Amino acid sequence: MAHARSKSDLPTKICPVCGLPFTWRKKWERCWDEVKYCSERCRRRRSQAITDD
């Protein structure tokens, strides 16, 4: 069995809504390029973030 990566080795992105960094998750393995938001809450609030700028 392969060794697991340490959390610090995983790719990260910055959420455009809350501005916090979030780390790659196994469930995003096939769609990491499309992932933009750290959570459902931020995804739902995306239109508010765009109008606030």
C-alpha positions in Angstrom: 0.0 0.0 0.0 1.2 3.5 -0.8 2.1 5.9 1.9 -0.3 8.8 2.5 0.8 12.3 1.8 1.2 14.7 4.6 -1.4 17.5 4.7 1.3 20.1 4.0 2.1 18.3 0.7 -1.5 18.6 -0.6 -2.4 21.4 -3.0 -4.4 24.4 -1.7 -6.5 27.2 -3.1 -7.9 30.4 -1.7 -11.7 30.7 -1.4 -12.9 33.9 -3.3 -15.8 34.4 -0.9 -14.2 34.1 2.6 -10.6 34.5 1.6 -9.4 31.5 3.6 -7.1 28.8 2.2 -8.6 25.3 1.8 -6.8 22.0 1.0 -7.5 19.3 -1.5 -9.9 16.5 -0.4 -10.2 13.0 -1.7 -13.8 13.6 -2.8 -12.4 16.4 -5.1 -9.9 14.1 -6.7 -11.5 14.1 -10.2 -12.8 17.7 -10.2 -10.1 19.7 -8.3 -9.7 22.1 -11.3 -13.4 23.0 -11.1 -13.4 23.5 -7.3 -13.6 27.2 -6.4 -15.2 27.4 -3.0 -14.2 25.9 0.3 -17.7 25.0 1.4 -21.4 24.9 0.4 -22.0 28.0 2.5 -19.4 30.0 0.4 -20.8 28.6 -2.8 -24.2 29.8 -1.9 -22.9 33.2 -0.9 -20.8 33.7 -4.1 -23.2 36.3 -5.6 -23.0 38.4 -2.4 -19.2 38.4 -2.5 -19.2 39.6 -6.2 -21.5 42.6 -5.4 -19.6 43.6 -2.3 -16.4 44.3 -4.2 
